[in-house]
Amino acid sequence: MMSWIYTILLLIGSNVFMTLAWYGHLKLSEMKISDSWPLWGVILFSWGIALFEYTLQVPANRIGFVGNGGPFTLMQLKVIQEVLSLTVFTVIAHFAFQGEQLHWNHFAAFVCLILAVYFVFMK
């Protein structure tokens, strides 16, 4: 019963680190913190953050996967992860990159994601 909650919480945490690893260096550059870093330095910095992503993502998938006694199929785990990924990204982008605006087509895409969740859980 609780495994679905642990799975979702771990996936949310994982996606926070993933978003910071993939896009955080852009904010550091915008703030003139990492402008002088070589590309390999930015990559290593991002990999360091991504390590925390994996320390949450892997357990989330192991706990949540039906083959390990969890409640979700592989396809369900992937769709959940994608929805959480875009949701976490949207929240972080909204607060960190305030020039990024949400438009009607973004909301339409979110509706499509919600439909994807509905269809992947449909029996």
Helices and strands as residue ranges (DSSP letters): H 3-30, H 39-64, G 66-68, H 74-96, H 104-121
